[in-house]
Amino acid sequence: IETIAIREAVHAMKSLDDLRTRLGSGRRVFALFHPLLPDQPLVILHVSLQDEIPASMTPVLESSEEEGAHPSVATFYSISSLQPGLAGVGLGE
C-alpha cells in the first residue's frame, strides 16, 4: 500500500485521505507482478466505478460508490509503472 501511495505518477496523492478514497468502495486497484519480484508491483491500475461516463476528472477522483449502487461504467483513470528500471517500456498494451 505504501508503494502505491509513494510511487503514483499520474494523480499524485496529497494525503492518506486520497489513498483511502482510492482504496474505498466503488474503486478497484489492480497490480501487475512478475515472479522475480513477487513483493514489488510492476504496474498499478486505478479504476473508479461510476453510474455514467464522467465529463471531467473531478467526480472520478472524489466519488465513491454508494451502498446498494450498481455502477455501469468502469473508468480507468491512472496507470503507473512503479519500477524505475522499466521507464520507457510499454506495459499497457
PyMOL commands that set and color helices and strands:
alter all, ss='L'
color gray80, all
select helices_A, chain A and resi 2-7+16-22+57-62+84-86
alter helices_A, ss='H'
color red, helices_A
select strands_A, chain A and resi 27-32+43-50+73-81
alter strands_A, ss='S'
color yellow, strands_A
deselect
rebuild
show_as cartoon
